[in-house]
């Protein structure tokens, strides 16, 4: 019976120690995020208009895609 009580005592003390270590690490992580968190970045406004891309791929693009696929397929 003594061995069982020692085992239960070790189990409970181990669970408590693990819980306390995880709690400590959680607060350390929160503190680190507050101290070294990212500063809000500036919003950059581009003076150039956005480039538009046509929905239909050109003939050169299709040839390039077909060449890449052909090189990947087993012969």
Phi and psi in radians as a Rosetta constraint file:
Dihedral C 1 N 2 CA 2 C 2 CIRCULARHARMONIC -1.149 0.35
Dihedral N 2 CA 2 C 2 N 3 CIRCULARHARMONIC -0.683 0.35
Dihedral C 2 N 3 CA 3 C 3 CIRCULARHARMONIC -1.132 0.35
Dihedral N 3 CA 3 C 3 N 4 CIRCULARHARMONIC -0.639 0.35
Dihedral C 3 N 4 CA 4 C 4 CIRCULARHARMONIC -1.135 0.35
Dihedral N 4 CA 4 C 4 N 5 CIRCULARHARMONIC -0.737 0.35
Dihedral C 4 N 5 CA 5 C 5 CIRCULARHARMONIC -1.172 0.35
Dihedral N 5 CA 5 C 5 N 6 CIRCULARHARMONIC -0.648 0.35
Dihedral C 5 N 6 CA 6 C 6 CIRCULARHARMONIC -1.128 0.35
Dihedral N 6 CA 6 C 6 N 7 CIRCULARHARMONIC -0.719 0.35
Dihedral C 6 N 7 CA 7 C 7 CIRCULARHARMONIC -1.110 0.35
Dihedral N 7 CA 7 C 7 N 8 CIRCULARHARMONIC -0.757 0.35
Dihedral C 7 N 8 CA 8 C 8 CIRCULARHARMONIC -1.138 0.35
Dihedral N 8 CA 8 C 8 N 9 CIRCULARHARMONIC -0.706 0.35
Dihedral C 8 N 9 CA 9 C 9 CIRCULARHARMONIC -1.114 0.35
Dihedral N 9 CA 9 C 9 N 10 CIRCULARHARMONIC -0.738 0.35
Dihedral C 9 N 10 CA 10 C 10 CIRCULARHARMONIC -1.133 0.35
Dihedral N 10 CA 10 C 10 N 11 CIRCULARHARMONIC -0.679 0.35
Dihedral C 10 N 11 CA 11 C 11 CIRCULARHARMONIC -1.079 0.35
Dihedral N 11 CA 11 C 11 N 12 CIRCULARHARMONIC -0.864 0.35
Dihedral C 11 N 12 CA 12 C 12 CIRCULARHARMONIC -1.176 0.35
Dihedral N 12 CA 12 C 12 N 13 CIRCULARHARMONIC -0.764 0.35
Dihedral C 12 N 13 CA 13 C 13 CIRCULARHARMONIC -1.145 0.35
Dihedral N 13 CA 13 C 13 N 14 CIRCULARHARMONIC -0.635 0.35
Dihedral C 13 N 14 CA 14 C 14 CIRCULARHARMONIC -1.140 0.35
Dihedral N 14 CA 14 C 14 N 15 CIRCULARHARMONIC -0.754 0.35
Dihedral C 14 N 15 CA 15 C 15 CIRCULARHARMONIC -1.089 0.35
Dihedral N 15 CA 15 C 15 N 16 CIRCULARHARMONIC -0.726 0.35
Dihedral C 15 N 16 CA 16 C 16 CIRCULARHARMONIC -1.160 0.35
Dihedral N 16 CA 16 C 16 N 17 CIRCULARHARMONIC -0.740 0.35
Dihedral C 16 N 17 CA 17 C 17 CIRCULARHARMONIC -1.124 0.35
Dihedral N 17 CA 17 C 17 N 18 CIRCULARHARMONIC -0.756 0.35
Dihedral C 17 N 18 CA 18 C 18 CIRCULARHARMONIC -1.101 0.35
Dihedral N 18 CA 18 C 18 N 19 CIRCULARHARMONIC -0.740 0.35
Dihedral C 18 N 19 CA 19 C 19 CIRCULARHARMONIC -1.064 0.35
Dihedral N 19 CA 19 C 19 N 20 CIRCULARHARMONIC -0.779 0.35
Dihedral C 19 N 20 CA 20 C 20 CIRCULARHARMONIC -1.161 0.35
Dihedral N 20 CA 20 C 20 N 21 CIRCULARHARMONIC -0.680 0.35
Dihedral C 20 N 21 CA 21 C 21 CIRCULARHARMONIC -1.135 0.35
Dihedral N 21 CA 21 C 21 N 22 CIRCULARHARMONIC -0.759 0.35
Dihedral C 21 N 22 CA 22 C 22 CIRCULARHARMONIC -1.140 0.35
Dihedral N 22 CA 22 C 22 N 23 CIRCULARHARMONIC -0.667 0.35
Dihedral C 22 N 23 CA 23 C 23 CIRCULARHARMONIC -1.101 0.35
Dihedral N 23 CA 23 C 23 N 24 CIRCULARHARMONIC -0.761 0.35
Dihedral C 23 N 24 CA 24 C 24 CIRCULARHARMONIC -1.069 0.35
Dihedral N 24 CA 24 C 24 N 25 CIRCULARHARMONIC -0.800 0.35
Dihedral C 24 N 25 CA 25 C 25 CIRCULARHARMONIC -1.119 0.35
Dihedral N 25 CA 25 C 25 N 26 CIRCULARHARMONIC -0.624 0.35
Dihedral C 25 N 26 CA 26 C 26 CIRCULARHARMONIC -1.080 0.35
Dihedral N 26 CA 26 C 26 N 27 CIRCULARHARMONIC -0.777 0.35
Dihedral C 26 N 27 CA 27 C 27 CIRCULARHARMONIC -1.259 0.35
Dihedral N 27 CA 27 C 27 N 28 CIRCULARHARMONIC -0.550 0.35
Dihedral C 27 N 28 CA 28 C 28 CIRCULARHARMONIC -1.128 0.35
Dihedral N 28 CA 28 C 28 N 29 CIRCULARHARMONIC -0.729 0.35
Dihedral C 28 N 29 CA 29 C 29 CIRCULARHARMONIC -1.136 0.35
Dihedral N 29 CA 29 C 29 N 30 CIRCULARHARMONIC -0.700 0.35
Dihedral C 29 N 30 CA 30 C 30 CIRCULARHARMONIC -1.111 0.35
Dihedral N 30 CA 30 C 30 N 31 CIRCULARHARMONIC -0.739 0.35
Dihedral C 30 N 31 CA 31 C 31 CIRCULARHARMONIC -1.114 0.35
Dihedral N 31 CA 31 C 31 N 32 CIRCULARHARMONIC -0.729 0.35
Dihedral C 31 N 32 CA 32 C 32 CIRCULARHARMONIC -1.117 0.35
Dihedral N 32 CA 32 C 32 N 33 CIRCULARHARMONIC -0.685 0.35
Dihedral C 32 N 33 CA 33 C 33 CIRCULARHARMONIC -1.200 0.35
Dihedral N 33 CA 33 C 33 N 34 CIRCULARHARMONIC -0.556 0.35
Dihedral C 33 N 34 CA 34 C 34 CIRCULARHARMONIC -1.263 0.35
Dihedral N 34 CA 34 C 34 N 35 CIRCULARHARMONIC -0.751 0.35
Dihedral C 34 N 35 CA 35 C 35 CIRCULARHARMONIC -1.282 0.35
Dihedral N 35 CA 35 C 35 N 36 CIRCULARHARMONIC -0.734 0.35
Dihedral C 35 N 36 CA 36 C 36 CIRCULARHARMONIC -2.021 0.35
Dihedral N 36 CA 36 C 36 N 37 CIRCULARHARMONIC 0.413 0.35
Dihedral C 36 N 37 CA 37 C 37 CIRCULARHARMONIC -1.171 0.35
Dihedral N 37 CA 37 C 37 N 38 CIRCULARHARMONIC 2.793 0.35
Dihedral C 37 N 38 CA 38 C 38 CIRCULARHARMONIC -1.194 0.35
Dihedral N 38 CA 38 C 38 N 39 CIRCULARHARMONIC 2.402 0.35
Dihedral C 38 N 39 CA 39 C 39 CIRCULARHARMONIC -1.410 0.35
Dihedral N 39 CA 39 C 39 N 40 CIRCULARHARMONIC 2.566 0.35
Dihedral C 39 N 40 CA 40 C 40 CIRCULARHARMONIC -1.089 0.35
Dihedral N 40 CA 40 C 40 N 41 CIRCULARHARMONIC 2.314 0.35
Dihedral C 40 N 41 CA 41 C 41 CIRCULARHARMONIC -1.463 0.35
Dihedral N 41 CA 41 C 41 N 42 CIRCULARHARMONIC 2.778 0.35
Dihedral C 41 N 42 CA 42 C 42 CIRCULARHARMONIC -1.252 0.35
Dihedral N 42 CA 42 C 42 N 43 CIRCULARHARMONIC 2.616 0.35
Dihedral C 42 N 43 CA 43 C 43 CIRCULARHARMONIC -1.603 0.35
Dihedral N 43 CA 43 C 43 N 44 CIRCULARHARMONIC 2.092 0.35
Dihedral C 43 N 44 CA 44 C 44 CIRCULARHARMONIC -1.682 0.35
Dihedral N 44 CA 44 C 44 N 45 CIRCULARHARMONIC 2.309 0.35
Dihedral C 44 N 45 CA 45 C 45 CIRCULARHARMONIC -1.881 0.35
Dihedral N 45 CA 45 C 45 N 46 CIRCULARHARMONIC 2.100 0.35
Dihedral C 45 N 46 CA 46 C 46 CIRCULARHARMONIC -1.403 0.35
Dihedral N 46 CA 46 C 46 N 47 CIRCULARHARMONIC 2.383 0.35
Dihedral C 46 N 47 CA 47 C 47 CIRCULARHARMONIC -1.538 0.35
Dihedral N 47 CA 47 C 47 N 48 CIRCULARHARMONIC -0.249 0.35
Dihedral C 47 N 48 CA 48 C 48 CIRCULARHARMONIC -1.590 0.35
Dihedral N 48 CA 48 C 48 N 49 CIRCULARHARMONIC 2.530 0.35
Dihedral C 48 N 49 CA 49 C 49 CIRCULARHARMONIC -1.200 0.35
Dihedral N 49 CA 49 C 49 N 50 CIRCULARHARMONIC 2.690 0.35
Dihedral C 49 N 50 CA 50 C 50 CIRCULARHARMONIC -1.209 0.35
Dihedral N 50 CA 50 C 50 N 51 CIRCULARHARMONIC 2.492 0.35
Dihedral C 50 N 51 CA 51 C 51 CIRCULARHARMONIC -1.329 0.35
Dihedral N 51 CA 51 C 51 N 52 CIRCULARHARMONIC 2.370 0.35
Dihedral C 51 N 52 CA 52 C 52 CIRCULARHARMONIC -1.763 0.35
Dihedral N 52 CA 52 C 52 N 53 CIRCULARHARMONIC 2.522 0.35
Dihedral C 52 N 53 CA 53 C 53 CIRCULARHARMONIC -2.038 0.35
Dihedral N 53 CA 53 C 53 N 54 CIRCULARHARMONIC 2.283 0.35
Dihedral C 53 N 54 CA 54 C 54 CIRCULARHARMONIC -1.246 0.35
Dihedral N 54 CA 54 C 54 N 55 CIRCULARHARMONIC 2.621 0.35
Dihedral C 54 N 55 CA 55 C 55 CIRCULARHARMONIC -1.258 0.35
Dihedral N 55 CA 55 C 55 N 56 CIRCULARHARMONIC -0.562 0.35
Dihedral C 55 N 56 CA 56 C 56 CIRCULARHARMONIC -1.551 0.35
Dihedral N 56 CA 56 C 56 N 57 CIRCULARHARMONIC 2.218 0.35
Dihedral C 56 N 57 CA 57 C 57 CIRCULARHARMONIC -1.246 0.35
Dihedral N 57 CA 57 C 57 N 58 CIRCULARHARMONIC 2.534 0.35
Dihedral C 57 N 58 CA 58 C 58 CIRCULARHARMONIC -1.303 0.35
Dihedral N 58 CA 58 C 58 N 59 CIRCULARHARMONIC 2.981 0.35
Dihedral C 58 N 59 CA 59 C 59 CIRCULARHARMONIC -1.149 0.35
Dihedral N 59 CA 59 C 59 N 60 CIRCULARHARMONIC -0.646 0.35
Dihedral C 59 N 60 CA 60 C 60 CIRCULARHARMONIC -1.146 0.35
Dihedral N 60 CA 60 C 60 N 61 CIRCULARHARMONIC -0.654 0.35
Dihedral C 60 N 61 CA 61 C 61 CIRCULARHARMONIC -1.151 0.35
Dihedral N 61 CA 61 C 61 N 62 CIRCULARHARMONIC -0.721 0.35
Dihedral C 61 N 62 CA 62 C 62 CIRCULARHARMONIC -1.105 0.35
Dihedral N 62 CA 62 C 62 N 63 CIRCULARHARMONIC -0.712 0.35
Dihedral C 62 N 63 CA 63 C 63 CIRCULARHARMONIC -1.127 0.35
Dihedral N 63 CA 63 C 63 N 64 CIRCULARHARMONIC -0.715 0.35
Dihedral C 63 N 64 CA 64 C 64 CIRCULARHARMONIC -1.133 0.35
Dihedral N 64 CA 64 C 64 N 65 CIRCULARHARMONIC -0.743 0.35
Dihedral C 64 N 65 CA 65 C 65 CIRCULARHARMONIC -1.131 0.35
Dihedral N 65 CA 65 C 65 N 66 CIRCULARHARMONIC -0.751 0.35
Dihedral C 65 N 66 CA 66 C 66 CIRCULARHARMONIC -1.129 0.35
Dihedral N 66 CA 66 C 66 N 67 CIRCULARHARMONIC -0.624 0.35
Dihedral C 66 N 67 CA 67 C 67 CIRCULARHARMONIC -1.176 0.35
Dihedral N 67 CA 67 C 67 N 68 CIRCULARHARMONIC -0.698 0.35
Dihedral C 67 N 68 CA 68 C 68 CIRCULARHARMONIC -1.161 0.35
Dihedral N 68 CA 68 C 68 N 69 CIRCULARHARMONIC -0.777 0.35
Dihedral C 68 N 69 CA 69 C 69 CIRCULARHARMONIC -1.119 0.35
Dihedral N 69 CA 69 C 69 N 70 CIRCULARHARMONIC -0.700 0.35
Dihedral C 69 N 70 CA 70 C 70 CIRCULARHARMONIC -1.125 0.35
Dihedral N 70 CA 70 C 70 N 71 CIRCULARHARMONIC -0.586 0.35
Dihedral C 70 N 71 CA 71 C 71 CIRCULARHARMONIC -1.317 0.35
Dihedral N 71 CA 71 C 71 N 72 CIRCULARHARMONIC -0.382 0.35
Dihedral C 71 N 72 CA 72 C 72 CIRCULARHARMONIC -1.507 0.35
Dihedral N 72 CA 72 C 72 N 73 CIRCULARHARMONIC -0.476 0.35
Dihedral C 72 N 73 CA 73 C 73 CIRCULARHARMONIC -1.261 0.35
Dihedral N 73 CA 73 C 73 N 74 CIRCULARHARMONIC 2.522 0.35
Dihedral C 73 N 74 CA 74 C 74 CIRCULARHARMONIC -1.213 0.35
Dihedral N 74 CA 74 C 74 N 75 CIRCULARHARMONIC 2.614 0.35
